Structure formats: C-alpha cells, structure tokens
Amino acid sequence: MEIKFIKREKLKEKPLGNLGFGKYQTDYLLYRDYKDGKWEDPIIAPFENFSYNPSMYVLHYAQETFEGMKAYRTNEGKVLLFRPLENAKRFMRSNERMCMPVIPAEEFLICVESLVKIEKNWIPSEKNSSLYIRPFMYATDIGLGVKASKTYRFVIICSPSSEYYKFEPTRIYVEDYYVRAVKGGTGEAKCGGNYAASIIAAENAQKKGFSQVLWLDGVERKYVEEVGTMNVMFKIAGKIVTAPLDGSILPGITRDSCLKILKSFGYEIEERKLSIQELIEASKKGILEEAWGTGTAAVITPIGELYYQGFTMKINNFEVGEVTKKLFEHLKSIQFGEFKYLDWSYEVK
Ligand SMILES: *Cc1c(COP(=O)(O)O)cnc(C)c1O
C-alpha cells in the first residue's frame, strides 16, 4: 500500500471560537476505493465534494459502516491517538457483519496516522478539545438490486471539535416503545443504519426536555442496554454494573477502558443483565448511587435523572458523582498524555 498525496494550492483559514462537534472540515481527506476484489492505493486529497450517481447502493440500502476516534495534543505538543488498534479491529468486525470488504488493521492505522500527520495543525489546543476523526466506508455500486455491492469507498475525514457536552448531569428518557437492536441484528456493528432507526426516539425525548434515550433490550423491553451514542454504567451499592456484550450492544472502546480503570481502582465490576425494575428498586432504596454514559465523542456523560413510564429516578441529587468525576479526569489525563497507562496512547510522529 502506497499513499498518494495531492496537495492543496491554498490552505483554509482555521475557525476561531467554539468549534462545536463535526461542524468544520480540515484541508484534506483520505479515500481509498475497492474494486475488482481488491483495495486500490489510498489517496490524500483536498477536502472537496464527491459527486455521485443517485443509483449508488448506499443511498438506497444503507450498506455503510463507520468509526469515531480523536487525536489529542499534549502539553508538550505531541500528537496522541487513544487505543487506535481497537478502532481498526472493530471496523473490521463491522465490515464483516455488513458484507463489506475488510481493511487490515495495520493499513487502517497507517491511513489514519498519515492523514492526522498532515492535519496536525488542525488539532485544537484549547482545553478538552481535539481533532475528531471519522473513518467510514460505503457501497458504491450503481443499480437498485438488493445485494452486496462489489465496489466500495473508504474515507477518512477530520473535524476540529470542542467538548461534546458540558460535563454536567443530563436527563435521560428510558425508551419503552422503540428499540435500537436485537440479537442477530446489527446492534454490535458500528453502522449508520442503527442510527437511522433510532433517531425518532431521540427526537421525541428531546421534545420532552431529555437529552438522550436509554435503550432497553429489543425483545422484552426490560433490560438496560445503552444510551444514544454511548454505553452506560451504574454504581449500585458500591458496585459497578453494566450490560454485557451479548450481540445487541456496541462494544465501546471507552466502555472497555472504563471497566479496566475501575478495576484498577479496586471496584467490583458486574457485566450482567440489569432490568429497569431493578434500577427502580435500587433508586427507591437509595442505592442507585451514580450513572454515566461512556463514548469517544463525549468521553463520560454524567446522568442526573432517568425517566421511565411516569417515574423519575433522581441520581445523586442531580449532581456529578464522585466515581463519574474521577473516571472522567483519569481517562482524559491518559488521552491527553498527562498520565501513561498500559499501551493505550499511540504517538503520531
Ligand atoms: C460508537 C458508539 C459507542 C461508543 O463507542 P466508543 O468506542 O467508546 O466511542 C456506543 N454506542 C454506540 C451506539 C456507538 O455507535
């Protein structure tokens, strides 16, 4: 694999002020086409619109997968990625599930690293901001027959981004009608289709004043699965409880990192089914101590309130809990290179 580079004539102006999330695009993108059963060489080119035939498969049947990662600037000016091999491996699994060609993990990493190296001036230096990296792949065959495409495009775009949300407690609506995923479906693949199906619930919840929904399992609508774009964890009577990865949940890298950190802190972890009824009971008994979401974009999102069928569970008096805060600070200090932990930081040189 050899990466071609097409230089821009003139670089863009960098945006000032609040960057938001995903709003600005950098100078370049990387793309790599798949045809005749193999991947062509990737090209790093000026960020421009793509032009397409409206019959392109992905526009009709959503054969698409993606990843989400960040590049962080350390105080010394180094550029770090956080556990990027895990993203590479998950992307392979998502693509297998969606009948799409796989990019070997090492090649995925080289693509991400090469683009980030060129775009490193776009990594913001404001506190808690970073360069969000979005690798994705989609079907590019032309036609309307329902089958796996024979051609694909892999793309990486980058966006300088501020903190996703303010680090403060959120109100979450427990969805009791719509479901996100079922075992055997695509819940454990990171694909756009999962989101297309779930937007309606998030929209309804937002109209009622909640920031996101908590999904229950798709069969009994009884067990807690995950929150919007995040995995979710609870502290109940001192123990950390989270749903197991059993086919309908997205295996978050932040989730895995949090569990490892919490274990190192000495907490007892239970990856098990947790019913909404058990949460309500725990809340009534006063042992539902903390709740938070985990994901690359928002890192850790404190949950201050869960609403389920007329019942409101207030958590920790709608204040950020101690473990939630400790976890957030610890994870950030690893991601921003202030603290070295295992081999989780990967320097882009
Ligand atoms: C990406 C994603 C997550 C979080 O995964 P991370 O690897 O921690 O960023 C959780 N749930 C869903 C549905 C996701 O798409």
The ligand as a Tripos MOL2 file, in Angstrom:
@<TRIPOS>MOLECULE
LIG
   15    15     1     0     0
SMALL
NO_CHARGES

@<TRIPOS>ATOM
      1 C1        -19.5780    4.4800   18.9510 C.3       1 LIG1
      2 C2        -20.6790    4.0750   19.8540 C.ar      1 LIG1
      3 C3        -20.4870    3.8900   21.2410 C.ar      1 LIG1
      4 C4        -19.2030    4.2310   21.9500 C.3       1 LIG1
      5 O1        -18.0860    3.5690   21.4790 O.3       1 LIG1
      6 P1        -16.6290    4.1610   21.7800 P.3       1 LIG1
      7 O2        -15.7130    3.1870   21.1400 O.co2     1 LIG1
      8 O3        -16.4860    4.2090   23.2460 O.co2     1 LIG1
      9 O4        -16.5930    5.5110   21.1710 O.co2     1 LIG1
     10 C5        -21.5390    3.4110   21.9930 C.ar      1 LIG1
     11 N1        -22.7430    3.1380   21.4310 N.ar      1 LIG1
     12 C6        -22.9610    3.3220   20.1120 C.ar      1 LIG1
     13 C7        -24.2880    3.0050   19.5660 C.3       1 LIG1
     14 C8        -21.9470    3.7960   19.2860 C.ar      1 LIG1
     15 O5        -22.1760    3.9830   17.9900 O.3       1 LIG1
@<TRIPOS>BOND
     1     1     2 1
     2     2     3 ar
     3     2    14 ar
     4     3     4 1
     5     3    10 ar
     6     4     5 1
     7     5     6 1
     8     6     7 2
     9     6     8 1
    10     6     9 1
    11    10    11 ar
    12    11    12 ar
    13    12    13 1
    14    12    14 ar
    15    14    15 1
@<TRIPOS>SUBSTRUCTURE
     1 LIG1         1 GROUP 0 **** ****
